[in-house]
Amino acid sequence: MKNIRALIKVELKSAALMSLYFLVINIGYLMLTGITISSNFKQYLRYGVRSAVTDFNNTAFLSFVPGLSLFIFLGFILLVYFQFKNDKSLEVGRFLKSLPYTNVQRCLVKMSAGILSYTIPFIILSLGVIMLRAYAMTELKTIYSITPYEGILLTINSIQNLLSLLVLNYLTYTSLYLFVFMMQYLVNHNIGSLIISILTLLAPAFIITSIHYLEIYYGLRYYLERIEEKILLPFYGMITRYGGFTYTVDQSQYYIDYVYIEDIGFKLFITLIISIIGVYLIYQTGKRTKIENADRLMPDAITRIIFITGVTLCAALLLADTYKIFLVPLIGQNIVVLTSAITLIGGTIGFIIARKIAHIGIINKRRD
């Protein structure tokens, strides 16, 4: 037990600095939210009821999520880099093997320390947002009570909606962190693993954008448009929709719009399942890690296959996009045969490069 305590102490030290980073980011966000709410109250006092906040969740939370998520994801990259900075060499691997910890213990303690580093700041953020809402709603309820659409506004700004948004963003962040963390066990290079993680997370958005741009639907456009938002997990908290209510006063119709996240229940379920699967996969990969494979970039065969397939597909689409952006305007028309040939060439080049990268260490060992 003493050994585990020492390990926990070491891993918490490496995560403490990034915990401070997350705390600063979240406090900065709360300050921006407070300034926004204060500014809105000033507008209300100056211009009247029509200028009052009608969608608190968007004003105080959703509108800031893209920027907040970007800084948090950058924090995850730095956090994982520091956590594994000294773990990616054969010499260090042998030293760690001599310590009285198993790979699973080190893996789980490291992962728990990482999750804790952003969870505590996020709890502070959530409590701050809820308190700001409580403060704002004491004023807004008075304003809403003199309008004919009080019930609509209270529904839009319910605490349940805000809590759902907070939980969705936390689970999304957790899914992203666990994925970046897991890649450290699948790719035996600290910075290389981080680069592959970022590109992998962005790949679905790039593929969908390319399919729309190249118009290569093969009769599946309707289905693609229905599922594309659901597979863009890093953007779950950012992709919003506009809704609205129509109300009538003295035979005149008025419209109140609000911002919401579509299928939020489904997205909560998906992020929760992915987080659970992520923990399980990290446990399994940590258990199977061997120091003999430290000089192999990708020890696992399934990882190599997925990597090669993904790079091949993205390279094919990238070259096809380049052709359509730069050459089609010069030619004056989009020649289908030429587009297909260029796509094939791009895929072939991507396959060759990806295969060489994926087999770094393996090919060298065979030669030896």
C-alpha positions as CSV (number, residue, x, y, z in Angstrom):
1,M,0.0,0.0,0.0
2,K,2.9,2.3,0.8
3,N,4.3,1.7,-2.7
4,I,0.9,2.7,-4.3
5,R,0.8,5.8,-2.2
6,A,4.3,6.8,-3.4
7,L,3.2,6.2,-7.0
8,I,0.0,8.3,-6.5
9,K,2.1,11.1,-5.0
10,V,4.4,11.1,-8.1
11,E,1.6,11.1,-10.6
12,L,-0.4,13.8,-8.8
13,K,2.7,16.0,-8.9
14,S,2.9,15.7,-12.7
15,A,-0.8,16.5,-13.0
16,A,-0.9,19.4,-10.5
17,L,0.5,22.0,-12.8
18,M,-2.1,21.2,-15.5
19,S,-4.8,21.2,-12.9
20,L,-3.8,24.8,-12.2
21,Y,-4.0,25.5,-15.9
22,F,-7.5,24.1,-16.1
23,L,-8.6,26.1,-13.0
24,V,-7.3,29.4,-14.6
25,I,-9.1,28.7,-17.8
26,N,-12.4,27.9,-16.0
27,I,-12.2,30.9,-13.7
28,G,-11.5,33.1,-16.8
29,Y,-14.6,31.7,-18.4
30,L,-16.7,32.5,-15.3
31,M,-15.4,36.0,-15.3
32,L,-16.5,36.4,-19.0
33,T,-19.9,35.0,-18.1
34,G,-20.3,37.4,-15.2
35,I,-19.3,40.4,-17.4
36,T,-21.8,39.2,-20.1
37,I,-24.7,38.9,-17.6
38,S,-23.9,42.3,-16.0
39,S,-23.7,43.9,-19.5
40,N,-27.1,42.4,-20.4
41,F,-28.7,43.8,-17.2
42,K,-27.4,47.3,-18.1
43,Q,-29.0,46.9,-21.6
44,Y,-32.3,46.0,-19.9
45,L,-32.2,49.0,-17.7
46,R,-31.4,51.2,-20.7
47,Y,-33.6,49.7,-23.4
48,G,-36.3,47.9,-21.6
49,V,-37.8,44.3,-21.4
50,R,-37.1,43.4,-25.0
51,S,-33.3,43.6,-24.5
52,A,-33.4,41.2,-21.5
53,V,-31.8,37.8,-21.8
54,T,-34.3,35.3,-23.2
55,D,-31.8,32.4,-23.5
56,F,-29.5,32.3,-20.4
57,N,-28.0,28.9,-21.3
58,N,-26.8,30.2,-24.6
59,T,-25.7,33.6,-23.2
60,A,-23.9,32.2,-20.2
61,F,-22.6,28.8,-21.5
62,L,-23.1,27.6,-25.1
63,S,-21.7,30.8,-26.7
64,F,-18.4,30.3,-24.8
65,V,-18.1,26.5,-25.3
66,P,-16.0,26.5,-28.6
67,G,-13.3,28.7,-27.0
68,L,-13.4,26.9,-23.7
69,S,-13.2,23.5,-25.4
70,L,-10.2,24.5,-27.5
71,F,-8.2,25.6,-24.4
72,I,-9.2,22.5,-22.5
73,F,-8.2,20.2,-25.4
74,L,-4.9,22.0,-25.6
75,G,-4.6,21.3,-21.9
76,F,-5.2,17.6,-22.5
77,I,-2.4,17.5,-25.0
78,L,0.0,19.1,-22.6
79,L,-1.2,17.0,-19.7
80,V,-0.7,13.7,-21.5
81,Y,2.7,14.9,-22.8
82,F,3.9,15.6,-19.3
83,Q,2.5,12.4,-18.0
84,F,4.4,10.2,-20.5
85,K,7.4,12.4,-21.1
86,N,9.8,10.1,-19.4
87,D,8.1,6.8,-20.2
88,K,8.9,6.4,-23.9
89,S,12.3,4.7,-24.0
90,L,13.7,1.2,-23.5
91,E,16.0,2.3,-20.7
92,V,13.3,4.0,-18.8
93,G,11.0,1.0,-19.5
94,R,13.5,-1.3,-17.9
95,F,13.9,1.0,-14.9
96,L,10.1,1.2,-14.4
97,K,9.9,-2.6,-14.7
98,S,12.2,-2.9,-11.7
99,L,9.9,-0.8,-9.5
100,P,7.4,-2.5,-7.3
101,Y,4.4,-1.5,-9.5
102,T,2.6,-3.4,-12.2
103,N,1.9,-1.9,-15.5
104,V,-1.8,-1.9,-14.7
105,Q,-1.2,0.0,-11.4
106,R,0.9,2.7,-13.1
107,C,-1.7,3.0,-15.9
108,L,-4.7,3.3,-13.6
109,V,-3.0,5.7,-11.2
110,K,-1.8,7.9,-14.1
111,M,-5.2,7.9,-15.7
112,S,-7.0,8.7,-12.4
113,A,-4.6,11.6,-11.7
114,G,-5.2,13.0,-15.2
115,I,-9.0,12.8,-14.8
116,L,-8.8,14.4,-11.4
117,S,-6.7,17.3,-12.8
118,Y,-9.5,18.6,-14.9
119,T,-12.5,17.2,-13.0
120,I,-12.0,19.4,-9.9
121,P,-11.7,22.7,-12.0
122,F,-14.8,21.6,-14.0
123,I,-16.8,21.1,-10.8
124,I,-15.8,24.6,-9.7
125,L,-16.8,25.8,-13.2
126,S,-20.2,24.1,-12.9
127,L,-20.9,25.4,-9.5
128,G,-19.9,28.9,-10.6
129,V,-22.3,28.7,-13.6
130,I,-25.1,27.4,-11.5
131,M,-24.6,30.2,-8.9
132,L,-24.5,32.8,-11.7
133,R,-27.7,31.4,-13.1
134,A,-29.3,31.6,-9.6
135,Y,-28.3,35.2,-9.3
136,A,-29.4,36.1,-12.8
137,M,-32.7,34.3,-12.6
138,T,-33.8,36.2,-9.4
139,E,-33.7,39.3,-11.6
140,L,-34.9,37.6,-14.8
141,K,-38.0,36.1,-13.2
142,T,-39.2,39.5,-12.2
143,I,-38.7,40.7,-15.7
144,Y,-40.3,37.6,-17.2
145,S,-43.3,38.0,-14.9
146,I,-44.5,41.2,-16.7
147,T,-44.3,39.5,-20.1
148,P,-47.0,37.3,-21.7
149,Y,-44.5,34.6,-22.4
150,E,-43.1,33.9,-18.9
151,G,-43.8,30.2,-19.0
152,I,-41.9,29.8,-22.3
153,L,-38.8,31.7,-21.0
154,L,-38.7,29.7,-17.8
155,T,-38.8,26.5,-19.8
156,I,-36.0,27.6,-22.0
157,N,-33.9,28.6,-19.0
158,S,-34.6,25.6,-16.8
159,I,-31.9,24.3,-14.5
160,Q,-32.4,20.8,-16.1
161,N,-31.3,22.1,-19.5
162,L,-28.2,23.8,-18.0
163,L,-27.2,20.6,-16.1
164,S,-27.6,18.5,-19.2
165,L,-25.2,20.9,-21.1
166,L,-22.6,20.8,-18.3
167,V,-22.7,17.0,-18.1
168,L,-22.5,16.6,-21.9
169,N,-19.4,18.8,-22.0
170,Y,-17.7,17.0,-19.1
171,L,-18.4,13.6,-20.7
172,T,-17.1,14.9,-24.0
173,Y,-13.9,16.2,-22.4
174,T,-13.5,12.9,-20.6
175,S,-13.9,10.9,-23.8
176,L,-11.3,13.1,-25.5
177,Y,-8.8,12.8,-22.7
178,L,-9.2,9.0,-22.5
179,F,-8.6,8.7,-26.2
180,V,-5.5,10.8,-26.2
181,F,-4.3,8.9,-23.1
182,M,-5.0,5.5,-24.7
183,M,-3.0,6.5,-27.8
184,Q,0.1,6.7,-25.7
185,Y,-0.1,2.9,-25.1
186,L,-0.8,2.2,-28.8
187,V,1.9,4.4,-30.2
188,N,5.4,4.3,-28.6
189,H,6.4,7.9,-29.2
190,N,5.2,10.7,-27.0
191,I,4.9,13.5,-29.5
192,G,4.1,11.2,-32.4
193,S,1.2,9.7,-30.4
194,L,-0.2,13.2,-29.7
195,I,0.0,14.2,-33.4
196,I,-1.8,11.0,-34.4
197,S,-4.4,11.6,-31.7
198,I,-5.2,15.1,-33.0
199,L,-5.4,14.0,-36.6
200,T,-7.6,11.0,-35.7
201,L,-10.1,13.2,-33.9
202,L,-10.2,15.6,-36.8
203,A,-10.4,12.9,-39.5
204,P,-14.2,12.3,-39.4
205,A,-14.8,16.0,-39.9
206,F,-12.3,16.1,-42.8
207,I,-13.8,13.1,-44.4
208,I,-17.4,14.4,-44.2
209,T,-16.3,17.8,-45.5
210,S,-14.5,16.2,-48.4
211,I,-17.5,14.0,-49.3
212,H,-19.7,17.0,-49.5
213,Y,-17.2,19.0,-51.4
214,L,-16.4,16.2,-53.9
215,E,-20.1,15.2,-54.0
216,I,-19.2,11.5,-53.8
217,Y,-22.4,10.3,-52.0
218,Y,-23.1,7.1,-54.0
219,G,-26.8,7.6,-53.1
220,L,-26.2,7.9,-49.4
221,R,-26.4,11.6,-49.0
222,Y,-29.6,11.5,-47.0
223,Y,-28.2,9.0,-44.5
224,L,-24.9,10.8,-44.3
225,E,-26.5,14.1,-43.4
226,R,-28.5,12.3,-40.6
227,I,-25.5,10.7,-38.9
228,E,-22.7,13.2,-39.6
229,E,-23.3,15.3,-36.6
230,K,-23.5,12.2,-34.3
231,I,-20.1,10.9,-35.3
232,L,-18.3,14.3,-34.6
233,L,-17.8,13.6,-30.9
234,P,-15.2,16.4,-30.3
235,F,-17.8,18.9,-31.4
236,Y,-20.8,17.5,-29.4
237,G,-20.9,20.6,-27.2
238,M,-20.4,23.1,-30.1
239,I,-22.9,22.1,-32.8
240,T,-26.1,23.9,-32.0
241,R,-29.5,24.4,-33.5
242,Y,-32.0,27.3,-33.4
243,G,-35.5,26.8,-32.1
244,G,-38.2,29.1,-31.3
245,F,-41.7,29.8,-29.9
246,T,-44.4,31.9,-31.4
247,Y,-46.8,33.8,-29.1
248,T,-49.7,36.1,-29.8
249,V,-50.5,39.4,-28.0
250,D,-53.5,41.5,-29.1
251,Q,-53.7,39.5,-32.4
252,S,-50.0,40.3,-33.1
253,Q,-47.6,37.4,-33.4
254,Y,-44.1,37.5,-31.8
255,Y,-41.2,35.0,-32.0
256,I,-38.7,34.0,-29.3
257,D,-35.7,32.1,-30.5
258,Y,-33.2,30.0,-28.5
259,V,-30.2,27.8,-29.0
260,Y,-30.1,24.1,-28.1
261,I,-28.1,21.0,-28.8
262,E,-30.0,18.4,-30.8
263,D,-30.4,14.8,-29.6
264,I,-28.7,15.7,-26.3
265,G,-29.9,12.5,-24.6
266,F,-28.4,10.4,-27.3
267,K,-25.1,12.3,-27.1
268,L,-25.0,11.9,-23.3
269,F,-25.4,8.2,-23.7
270,I,-22.7,7.9,-26.4
271,T,-20.2,10.0,-24.5
272,L,-20.8,7.9,-21.3
273,I,-20.5,4.6,-23.2
274,I,-17.3,5.8,-25.0
275,S,-15.8,6.9,-21.6
276,I,-16.5,3.5,-20.1
277,I,-15.1,1.7,-23.2
278,G,-12.1,4.0,-23.1
279,V,-11.3,3.1,-19.5
280,Y,-11.6,-0.6,-20.3
281,L,-9.4,-0.4,-23.4
282,I,-6.8,1.6,-21.4
283,Y,-6.8,-1.1,-18.8
284,Q,-6.3,-3.8,-21.4
285,T,-3.6,-2.0,-23.4
286,G,-1.8,-1.1,-20.1
287,K,-1.9,-4.8,-19.1
288,R,-0.5,-6.0,-22.4
289,T,2.4,-3.4,-22.6
290,K,5.8,-5.0,-22.9
291,I,9.2,-3.3,-22.6
292,E,10.5,-5.5,-25.4
293,N,8.2,-3.6,-27.8
294,A,9.4,-0.1,-26.7
295,D,11.3,0.3,-30.0
296,R,8.3,-0.5,-32.1
297,L,6.2,2.6,-33.0
298,M,3.0,0.6,-33.2
299,P,3.3,-2.8,-31.5
300,D,-0.4,-3.8,-32.0
301,A,-1.3,-5.2,-35.4
302,I,-4.9,-3.9,-35.2
303,T,-3.7,-0.4,-34.5
304,R,-1.4,-0.6,-37.6
305,I,-4.3,-1.7,-39.8
306,I,-6.6,1.1,-38.6
307,F,-3.8,3.7,-39.0
308,I,-2.9,2.6,-42.5
309,T,-6.6,2.5,-43.6
310,G,-7.3,5.9,-42.1
311,V,-4.2,7.6,-43.7
312,T,-4.9,5.9,-47.1
313,L,-8.5,7.2,-47.1
314,C,-7.6,10.8,-45.9
315,A,-4.7,11.0,-48.4
316,A,-7.0,10.0,-51.3
317,L,-9.5,12.6,-50.3
318,L,-6.9,15.3,-49.7
319,L,-5.4,14.9,-53.2
320,A,-8.8,14.9,-54.7
321,D,-9.7,18.1,-52.9
322,T,-6.5,19.7,-54.0
323,Y,-7.3,18.7,-57.6
324,K,-10.8,20.2,-57.4
325,I,-9.7,23.4,-55.7
326,F,-6.7,24.2,-57.9
327,L,-6.9,22.3,-61.2
328,V,-10.6,22.1,-62.0
329,P,-10.9,25.9,-62.4
330,L,-7.9,25.8,-64.8
331,I,-9.4,23.0,-66.9
332,G,-12.9,24.4,-66.8
333,Q,-14.7,21.2,-66.0
334,N,-14.5,18.3,-63.5
335,I,-13.5,15.2,-65.4
336,V,-14.7,12.2,-63.5
337,V,-12.0,9.8,-64.8
338,L,-9.3,12.2,-63.9
339,T,-10.8,12.8,-60.4
340,S,-10.9,9.0,-59.8
341,A,-7.3,8.6,-61.0
342,I,-6.0,11.3,-58.7
343,T,-8.0,9.9,-55.8
344,L,-6.4,6.5,-56.5
345,I,-2.9,8.1,-56.7
346,G,-3.4,9.9,-53.4
347,G,-4.6,6.7,-51.7
348,T,-1.6,4.8,-53.0
349,I,0.9,7.4,-51.8
350,G,-0.9,7.5,-48.4
351,F,-0.8,3.7,-48.1
352,I,2.9,3.5,-48.8
353,I,3.8,6.3,-46.3
354,A,1.4,5.0,-43.6
355,R,2.8,1.4,-44.0
356,K,6.4,2.6,-43.6
357,I,5.5,4.7,-40.5
358,A,3.3,1.9,-38.9
359,H,6.1,-0.7,-39.3
360,I,8.9,1.4,-37.8
361,G,10.9,-0.8,-35.4
362,I,9.2,-4.0,-36.7
363,I,11.0,-4.0,-40.1
364,N,14.3,-3.1,-38.4
365,K,14.0,-6.0,-36.0
366,R,13.4,-8.4,-38.9
367,R,16.5,-7.2,-40.6
368,D,18.5,-7.7,-37.5
